[in-house]
Amino acid sequence: MNLERVLPPGVGARTFDVALVALRAVVGEAHVIADAEGLVPYGRLMLPAEDFNHQPSGVVAPASVEEIQAILKICVHAQIPLWTVSTGRNFGYGSAAPATRGQMVLDLRRMNRILEVDAELGTALVEPGVTYQQLQDHLRAQGIPLWLDFPAPGPLVSPMGNTLERGGGLTPYGDHFANSCGMEVVLSDGTLLRTGMGGVKGTNTWQAFKYGYGPYLDGLFTQSNYGVVTKLGLWLMPAPPAHRTFMVQWHRDDDLARAIDTIRPLRLTNVIPNFGVLANATLVLTGPCRRAELYDGPGAIPQAVVEKAARERGLPPWVYLFSLYGRQEQIDLDTPFVTREFEKAGATVIPNIHDPMQSNELSLQTFSIFNWTGGGGLVWFSPVAPTRGADCALQTQLAREVMGRYGIDFMTGMTINGRETLNVMPMVYDRSDAAKTLAARRCYHELIDVFAAAGYGFYRTGIGFMDHVAAVHGEANRAVAQRLKHALDPAGILAPGKSGIHP
């Protein structure tokens, strides 16, 4: 990694140094980083973007809203762009690195207070630096019978950061943005906005009623660069009296369409109340295996090799994990019904499986995926499909064809939300190998084009690919996003390039 000094675009060294002095006066010497060695962790990437394009110029870590407002005033004056992170662990989408070179990282991990938990209403109000582990520990220490819904990186990441990216988990509260309520946002001019019911003096329903009065604004501050969110309300799941997790095994690779069409009506009628995950055998094998143990030939691992390795370990080509939650008598009543529905479609149902993400347990088991190839390369390709078997089968076919040309192993973990399926495909590669990194980058760009040509859009992407994904979602969308940017951040200093939105 190049350890030469990086300056914000269009900002001279003297102007930047003067701003650094002012920033240190606000947050303290220890909470401003501008030396190249200290910035290395903030520019470290997993995804196959070019390192040079995503190196920060500095880091500033405030501890309060007032400090953020002071930072914004300094940076607007000096025209220093700020890339906001909560904990900086947005693994596979960019971690803490900015979308464009030379931005200063606004690191909010010091703002880590759990401001309120209402055990009766099942709500919480948190700051950006609060992690799922911290909130889980608080609930357990206080004996509060509420469950969290975790994304894959679990204990390390921030509920706010994941929610603002519209991430998700696997319980009935798996749509994290849908289960948020009320934000506090600092705009680039220092304006403090509280959305929903938060603007009412002495509000007592800020975390209870999402919509407030007038236009609903919260969505503007997800996957955007219009403001700095400093507080977020969360809805938490009342601890169910019982739950049961099932594994459904589909025994042929071409069972995928049948699996989706069987799951869909059970999700739409809420018989299955949670997202669950439908994973292919390659993804499941990243837990117990390393790729080199199964295949050391050229190109992507052949499907026949995957299926043989899976059979030897008692695994089928496709596995669906879901849970039933509620009273034990209701679970016992629904169990034979869902079992029959899957068995009629040719699947095998195994009850009483343990899955931490569906059981209110934090786990780092997802990170076993890095052992598959070694080399620390990971990027998530995240198209959306209608929950129809034909569409999910087509997406699988398209992804296998494109990834195969670049030697990338096809994996997917589909979360089936009802009408839409988030077909999240981890692309794992050796980032220490420049040729494989370039191949993964080219593969990702081709996947975007191929899926867009087939009519599929995307729910999320990482730095290095944001402009490309924004382009396929339509020029009118980009133009309106740009107009909002000019209105809410006229200085253009907040996260330039985020989601393809530039000053």
C-alpha positions in Angstrom: 0.0 0.0 0.0 1.3 3.5 -0.9 2.1 5.4 2.3 2.4 8.8 0.6 0.3 11.6 1.9 -3.2 11.8 0.4 -4.9 15.2 0.3 -8.6 16.0 -0.2 -9.4 16.8 -3.9 -8.7 20.4 -4.7 -7.4 21.2 -1.2 -3.8 22.3 -0.8 -1.5 21.0 1.9 -1.5 24.3 3.8 -5.3 24.6 3.9 -5.6 20.9 5.0 -3.0 21.4 7.8 -4.9 24.5 9.1 -8.1 22.5 9.1 -6.4 19.6 11.0 -5.4 22.0 13.7 -8.9 23.3 14.0 -10.3 19.7 14.1 -7.9 18.7 16.8 -9.1 21.7 18.9 -12.6 20.3 18.6 -12.1 16.6 19.3 -8.7 16.4 20.8 -5.3 15.5 19.4 -5.8 11.7 19.8 -9.0 11.7 17.7 -7.6 13.1 14.5 -5.4 10.9 12.3 -3.6 12.3 9.3 -0.3 10.3 9.1 -0.1 7.7 6.3 0.7 4.8 8.6 -2.2 5.6 10.9 -4.6 5.7 8.0 -3.7 2.2 6.7 -6.6 0.4 8.5 -9.1 2.9 7.0 -8.1 2.3 3.4 -7.8 -1.5 3.7 -10.2 -3.2 1.3 -11.6 -6.7 0.9 -13.6 -6.0 -2.3 -11.9 -5.9 -5.7 -11.8 -2.1 -6.1 -8.6 -0.3 -6.8 -6.8 0.7 -3.6 -5.6 4.0 -5.0 -9.1 5.3 -5.6 -10.3 4.8 -2.1 -7.6 6.0 0.2 -8.7 8.6 2.9 -6.9 11.8 3.6 -7.5 11.6 7.4 -9.8 10.5 10.1 -11.7 12.6 12.7 -13.7 10.9 15.5 -16.2 13.1 17.4 -17.9 12.2 20.6 -21.0 14.3 20.4 -23.5 16.0 18.1 -22.0 19.3 19.0 -18.6 18.1 17.9 -20.0 16.9 14.6 -21.6 20.3 14.0 -18.2 22.0 14.7 -16.4 19.5 12.3 -18.9 20.2 9.6 -18.4 24.0 9.9 -14.6 23.5 9.5 -14.9 21.1 6.6 -17.4 23.2 4.7 -15.1 26.2 5.0 -12.1 24.2 3.8 -14.1 22.1 1.3 -12.9 18.8 2.8 -15.3 15.9 2.0 -16.3 13.6 4.8 -17.0 9.9 4.5 -19.2 8.8 7.5 -18.8 5.4 9.1 -20.4 4.0 12.3 -17.9 1.2 13.2 -16.2 0.9 9.8 -16.9 -2.8 9.5 -19.0 -2.8 6.4 -17.2 -6.0 5.3 -17.5 -6.9 1.6 -19.0 -3.6 0.7 -16.1 -1.3 1.5 -15.3 -1.5 5.2 -14.3 2.0 6.3 -12.8 3.2 3.0 -14.4 6.1 1.2 -16.1 5.9 -2.2 -13.6 8.4 -3.7 -9.9 9.2 -3.0 -9.0 11.9 -0.5 -12.2 12.0 1.7 -11.7 12.4 5.4 -13.4 9.6 7.4 -15.9 10.8 10.0 -15.6 7.9 12.4 -18.5 7.8 14.8 -17.5 4.8 16.9 -16.9 7.0 20.0 -20.6 7.9 19.9 -21.6 4.6 21.5 -24.3 5.3 24.0 -27.5 3.2 24.3 -29.8 6.2 25.1 -33.0 4.3 26.0 -34.6 0.9 26.0 -38.4 0.7 26.5 -39.1 -2.9 27.6 -42.8 -2.4 27.4 -42.9 -1.1 23.8 -39.9 -3.1 22.6 -37.9 -0.1 21.4 -34.4 1.3 21.7 -32.6 4.5 20.9 -28.9 4.2 20.0 -26.0 6.2 18.7 -23.9 5.2 15.7 -21.1 3.4 17.5 -23.3 1.0 19.5 -22.6 -2.6 18.3 -25.0 -5.5 18.3 -22.8 -7.1 21.0 -23.1 -4.0 23.2 -26.9 -3.8 22.8 -27.2 -7.6 23.4 -25.1 -7.4 26.6 -27.2 -4.4 27.8 -30.5 -6.3 27.3 -29.2 -9.4 29.1 -27.7 -7.4 32.0 -31.0 -5.6 32.5 -33.0 -8.8 32.2 -35.0 -7.3 29.3 -36.8 -10.0 27.3 -36.2 -8.6 23.8 -34.5 -10.1 20.9 -32.2 -8.5 18.4 -32.0 -9.4 14.7 -28.4 -9.7 13.6 -26.7 -9.4 10.2 -24.1 -11.9 9.2 -21.1 -10.1 10.9 -23.1 -10.1 14.2 -21.3 -8.8 17.2 -18.8 -6.5 15.4 -21.1 -4.2 13.6 -23.5 -1.4 14.3 -27.3 -1.6 14.2 -27.4 1.9 12.9 -24.8 1.3 10.2 -26.5 -1.9 9.0 -30.0 -0.3 9.1 -28.9 2.7 7.1 -27.6 0.4 4.4 -31.0 -1.4 4.5 -29.3 -4.7 5.6 -31.1 -7.6 7.2 -31.1 -10.7 9.3 -33.1 -13.9 9.6 -35.8 -13.5 12.3 -39.3 -12.0 11.7 -37.6 -8.6 12.3 -35.1 -9.3 9.5 -35.9 -6.1 7.5 -33.9 -3.7 9.7 -35.0 -0.5 8.1 -38.7 -1.5 8.3 -38.1 -2.1 12.0 -36.5 1.3 12.7 -38.4 4.3 13.9 -37.1 7.9 14.2 -33.8 9.4 13.4 -31.7 12.4 14.5 -29.7 13.8 11.5 -27.1 16.6 11.3 -27.2 18.3 7.9 -24.0 19.8 6.4 -25.0 23.3 7.5 -25.3 22.1 11.1 -29.1 21.9 11.1 -30.3 19.2 13.6 -33.3 17.3 12.2 -35.4 14.8 14.1 -37.6 12.8 11.9 -41.1 11.3 12.6 -42.4 12.4 15.9 -39.0 13.6 17.1 -39.7 17.2 16.3 -42.4 17.4 18.9 -41.2 19.1 22.1 -41.0 16.6 24.9 -41.9 13.8 22.4 -43.1 10.5 23.9 -43.8 8.6 20.7 -40.6 9.1 18.7 -39.8 5.4 18.7 -43.4 4.4 18.6 -44.8 6.0 15.4 -42.7 6.0 12.2 -44.3 8.5 10.0 -44.9 11.6 12.0 -46.7 14.4 10.2 -46.1 15.5 6.5 -43.6 13.8 4.2 -41.9 10.7 5.5 -38.2 11.6 5.5 -36.3 8.7 7.0 -35.7 6.8 3.8 -33.8 9.8 2.4 -31.0 9.1 4.9 -30.5 5.4 3.9 -27.9 4.5 1.3 -27.4 8.2 0.8 -25.1 11.1 1.6 -27.6 13.8 2.6 -26.8 14.0 6.3 -25.0 12.4 9.3 -27.4 10.2 11.3 -26.5 10.5 15.0 -29.4 8.7 16.7 -31.7 5.9 15.5 -34.7 4.3 17.0 -35.1 0.5 16.7 -38.0 -1.9 17.2 -36.9 -5.1 18.9 -38.7 -8.4 18.9 -40.4 -9.6 22.1 -38.7 -12.8 23.1 -40.9 -15.7 21.8 -42.0 -18.3 24.3 -40.6 -20.9 21.9 -39.1 -21.4 18.5 -38.1 -24.3 16.3 -35.6 -24.1 13.4 -35.9 -26.5 10.4 -33.5 -27.6 7.7 -35.1 -28.4 4.4 -32.9 -30.4 2.0 -33.4 -30.2 -1.7 -31.7 -33.2 -3.4 -31.1 -32.1 -6.9 -29.4 -28.9 -8.2 -32.4 -28.2 -10.5 -34.7 -28.3 -7.5 -34.1 -24.6 -7.0 -37.2 -23.4 -8.8 -39.4 -25.9 -7.0 -38.0 -24.8 -3.7 -38.7 -21.1 -4.3 -42.3 -21.8 -5.5 -42.9 -24.0 -2.4 -41.5 -21.4 0.0 -43.3 -18.4 -1.5 -46.9 -19.1 -0.4 -45.7 -20.1 3.1 -43.9 -16.7 3.4 -46.8 -14.7 1.9 -49.3 -16.2 4.3 -46.8 -15.8 7.2 -46.9 -19.5 8.1 -43.2 -19.2 7.9 -42.7 -15.8 9.7 -39.0 -15.2 9.2 -36.8 -14.6 6.2 -34.7 -17.8 6.6 -32.0 -18.5 4.1 -31.7 -20.7 1.0 -28.1 -21.6 0.4 -26.3 -23.6 -2.2 -23.9 -26.4 -1.2 -20.8 -24.4 -2.1 -21.7 -21.7 0.4 -22.4 -24.3 3.1 -19.1 -26.1 2.4 -17.1 -22.9 3.2 -17.8 -23.8 6.9 -16.2 -27.2 7.2 -13.8 -27.1 4.1 -11.1 -25.2 2.4 -11.4 -25.1 -1.4 -8.0 -26.6 -1.9 -9.1 -29.8 -0.1 -11.8 -30.3 -2.7 -10.3 -28.9 -6.0 -7.0 -27.5 -7.1 -7.7 -27.4 -10.8 -8.1 -24.3 -13.1 -11.2 -22.1 -13.1 -14.3 -22.2 -10.9 -14.9 -25.3 -8.8 -17.1 -27.7 -10.9 -20.6 -28.3 -9.8 -20.0 -32.1 -9.8 -17.1 -31.6 -7.4 -19.3 -29.5 -5.1 -22.1 -32.1 -5.1 -19.7 -35.0 -4.4 -18.1 -33.2 -1.5 -21.6 -32.2 -0.2 -22.9 -35.8 -0.4 -19.8 -37.1 1.5 -20.8 -34.7 4.3 -24.5 -35.4 4.2 -25.4 -32.2 2.5 -27.7 -31.7 -0.5 -27.2 -29.1 -3.4 -29.7 -26.7 -1.7 -30.5 -26.1 2.0 -33.2 -23.9 3.4 -33.2 -22.9 7.0 -36.3 -21.3 8.6 -37.9 -21.1 12.0 -41.3 -21.0 13.6 -41.8 -18.7 16.5 -44.5 -18.3 19.2 -46.4 -20.5 21.6 -45.2 -24.1 21.7 -48.7 -25.4 20.9 -48.9 -23.2 17.8 -45.4 -24.4 16.7 -46.5 -28.0 17.2 -49.6 -27.3 15.2 -47.8 -25.7 12.3 -44.9 -28.2 12.2 -46.7 -31.1 10.4 -48.3 -28.7 8.0 -45.0 -27.1 6.8 -43.4 -30.5 6.8 -46.1 -31.9 4.5 -45.8 -28.9 2.1 -42.1 -29.4 1.6 -42.3 -33.2 1.4 -45.0 -33.0 -1.3 -42.4 -31.0 -3.3 -39.8 -33.7 -2.9 -37.7 -32.2 0.0 -36.6 -33.7 3.2 -37.4 -31.8 6.4 -35.2 -32.0 9.5 -36.6 -30.2 12.6 -34.8 -28.9 15.7 -31.7 -27.5 13.9 -29.6 -24.9 15.7 -28.9 -21.7 13.9 -27.5 -18.8 15.9 -28.9 -16.0 13.7 -32.4 -17.4 14.1 -32.0 -17.9 17.8 -30.9 -14.5 19.2 -27.3 -15.7 19.5 -24.3 -13.6 18.3 -21.8 -15.6 16.3 -18.8 -15.1 14.1 -19.3 -18.3 12.1 -20.0 -16.3 8.9 -16.3 -15.4 8.8 -15.4 -19.0 8.0 -16.0 -17.9 4.4 -12.6 -16.3 4.4 -11.0 -19.7 4.9 -12.3 -21.0 1.5 -9.5 -19.5 -0.6 -7.5 -17.4 1.8 -6.2 -14.0 0.7 -8.9 -11.9 2.3 -11.0 -11.1 -0.8 -14.7 -10.7 -0.5 -17.4 -8.8 -2.3 -21.2 -9.2 -2.2 -23.1 -9.3 -5.4 -26.7 -8.5 -4.3 -29.4 -8.6 -7.0 -33.1 -8.7 -6.2 -35.4 -11.3 -7.8 -39.2 -11.7 -7.7 -39.9 -14.7 -5.5 -40.6 -16.9 -8.5 -38.8 -20.1 -9.2 -38.1 -19.2 -12.8 -36.5 -15.9 -11.8 -34.2 -17.4 -9.1 -33.2 -20.2 -11.4 -32.4 -17.7 -14.2 -30.3 -15.6 -11.8 -28.4 -18.7 -10.8 -27.8 -19.6 -14.4 -26.6 -16.1 -15.3 -24.3 -15.9 -12.3 -22.7 -19.3 -12.8 -22.0 -18.5 -16.5 -20.4 -15.1 -15.8 -18.5 -16.2 -12.6 -17.3 -19.3 -14.4 -15.6 -17.3 -17.1 -13.6 -15.5 -14.4 -12.8 -18.5 -12.3 -15.1 -17.3 -9.4 -16.9 -20.0 -7.4 -20.7 -19.5 -7.4 -22.2 -19.2 -4.0 -25.6 -17.8 -2.8 -27.5 -17.3 0.4 -31.0 -16.1 -0.7 -33.2 -14.4 1.9 -36.8 -15.0 0.8 -38.8 -12.0 2.1 -42.1 -12.8 0.5 -42.6 -11.1 -2.9 -38.9 -10.4 -3.3 -35.8 -12.4 -2.8 -32.5 -10.9 -2.0 -30.1 -13.1 -3.9 -26.9 -12.3 -2.0 -23.9 -13.9 -3.7 -20.5 -13.7 -1.9 -17.6 -13.6 -4.3 -14.6 -15.0 -2.5 -11.2 -14.6 -4.0 -7.5 -14.2 -3.2 -6.9 -10.5 -2.9 -3.2 -11.0 -2.5 -3.1 -12.1 -6.2 -3.4 -9.0 -8.5 -4.6 -11.1 -11.4 -7.4 -12.7 -9.4 -8.4 -9.3 -8.0 -8.6 -7.8 -11.4 -10.7 -10.8 -12.6 -13.1 -10.4 -9.7 -13.5 -6.7 -10.5 -14.2 -7.4 -14.2 -16.5 -10.2 -13.2 -18.5 -7.9 -10.9 -19.0 -5.2 -13.6 -20.1 -7.8 -16.1 -22.5 -9.3 -13.6 -24.1 -5.8 -13.2 -24.6 -5.5 -16.9 -25.9 -9.0 -17.5 -28.4 -8.9 -14.7 -29.6 -5.4 -15.7 -30.1 -6.6 -19.2 -32.3 -9.3 -17.8 -34.4 -6.7 -15.9 -32.9 -7.2 -12.5 -31.9 -4.4 -10.1 -29.8 -4.5 -7.0 -30.5 -3.8 -3.3 -27.0 -2.8 -2.3 -23.4 -2.6 -3.6 -19.9 -1.6 -2.5 -17.6 1.3 -3.2 -16.0 1.0 -6.6 -19.3 -0.2 -8.1 -21.8 2.5 -6.9 -21.8 4.6 -10.1 -22.3 1.5 -12.2 -25.2 0.2 -10.2 -26.8 3.7 -9.9 -26.7 4.0 -13.7 -28.7 0.8 -14.3 -31.4 2.1 -11.9 -32.4 4.9 -14.3 -31.4 8.4 -15.2 -34.5 9.9 -13.5 -33.6 8.3 -10.2 -30.0 9.7 -10.5 -31.3 13.2 -11.4 -33.7 13.4 -8.5 -31.1 12.0 -6.1 -28.7 14.8 -7.4 -31.4 17.5 -6.8 -31.9 16.3 -3.3 -28.1 16.4 -2.7 -27.9 20.0 -3.8 -30.8 20.9 -1.6 -29.7 19.1 1.6 -25.9 19.3 1.2 -25.2 22.4 -1.0 -21.6 22.4 0.1 -21.3 18.9 -1.4 -19.0 17.7 1.4 -20.9 14.6 2.7 -19.6 11.3 1.3 -19.3 12.2 -2.4 -20.0 9.2 -4.6 -22.1 7.4 -2.1 -24.7 5.3 -4.0 -23.5 7.1 -7.1 -24.6 10.5 -5.8 -22.0 13.2 -6.4 -21.9 16.9 -5.6 
